[in-house]
Amino acid sequence: MILNALMLGFFSNNCKKAVRCLCMSSSH
């Protein structure tokens, strides 16, 4: 269960970073 929560947090963090990078690259 804890591992699942860690994975979820890891993926959500990566998604946020990816979206941020995408927004940055698209705005340039």
PyRosetta script that sets phi, psi and omega in degrees:
from pyrosetta import init, pose_from_sequence

init()
pose = pose_from_sequence("MILNALMLGFFSNNCKKAVRCLCMSSSH")
pose.set_psi(1, -46.8)
pose.set_omega(1, -179.4)
pose.set_phi(2, -63.3)
pose.set_psi(2, -41.1)
pose.set_omega(2, 179.5)
pose.set_phi(3, -61.1)
pose.set_psi(3, -40.3)
pose.set_omega(3, 179.1)
pose.set_phi(4, -60.9)
pose.set_psi(4, -43.8)
pose.set_omega(4, -180.0)
pose.set_phi(5, -64.0)
pose.set_psi(5, -40.0)
pose.set_omega(5, 179.4)
pose.set_phi(6, -63.4)
pose.set_psi(6, -43.4)
pose.set_omega(6, 179.9)
pose.set_phi(7, -62.0)
pose.set_psi(7, -43.1)
pose.set_omega(7, -179.3)
pose.set_phi(8, -61.6)
pose.set_psi(8, -45.4)
pose.set_omega(8, 179.7)
pose.set_phi(9, -64.0)
pose.set_psi(9, -39.1)
pose.set_omega(9, -179.9)
pose.set_phi(10, -63.7)
pose.set_psi(10, -45.7)
pose.set_omega(10, -179.0)
pose.set_phi(11, -67.0)
pose.set_psi(11, -40.9)
pose.set_omega(11, -179.1)
pose.set_phi(12, -65.0)
pose.set_psi(12, -38.9)
pose.set_omega(12, 178.7)
pose.set_phi(13, -65.5)
pose.set_psi(13, -43.1)
pose.set_omega(13, 179.9)
pose.set_phi(14, -64.7)
pose.set_psi(14, -38.0)
pose.set_omega(14, 179.1)
pose.set_phi(15, -62.8)
pose.set_psi(15, -44.5)
pose.set_omega(15, 179.8)
pose.set_phi(16, -61.5)
pose.set_psi(16, -44.2)
pose.set_omega(16, 179.6)
pose.set_phi(17, -63.6)
pose.set_psi(17, -42.7)
pose.set_omega(17, -178.9)
pose.set_phi(18, -63.6)
pose.set_psi(18, -44.5)
pose.set_omega(18, -180.0)
pose.set_phi(19, -62.8)
pose.set_psi(19, -41.6)
pose.set_omega(19, -179.7)
pose.set_phi(20, -62.8)
pose.set_psi(20, -45.3)
pose.set_omega(20, 179.1)
pose.set_phi(21, -62.2)
pose.set_psi(21, -41.3)
pose.set_omega(21, -179.2)
pose.set_phi(22, -62.9)
pose.set_psi(22, -44.2)
pose.set_omega(22, 180.0)
pose.set_phi(23, -63.2)
pose.set_psi(23, -41.8)
pose.set_omega(23, -179.2)
pose.set_phi(24, -62.8)
pose.set_psi(24, -47.8)
pose.set_omega(24, -177.0)
pose.set_phi(25, -68.4)
pose.set_psi(25, -33.1)
pose.set_omega(25, -177.8)
pose.set_phi(26, -76.4)
pose.set_psi(26, -29.3)
pose.set_omega(26, -178.5)
pose.set_phi(27, -76.3)
pose.set_psi(27, -23.9)
pose.set_omega(27, -178.4)
pose.set_phi(28, -76.5)
pose.dump_pdb("model.pdb")
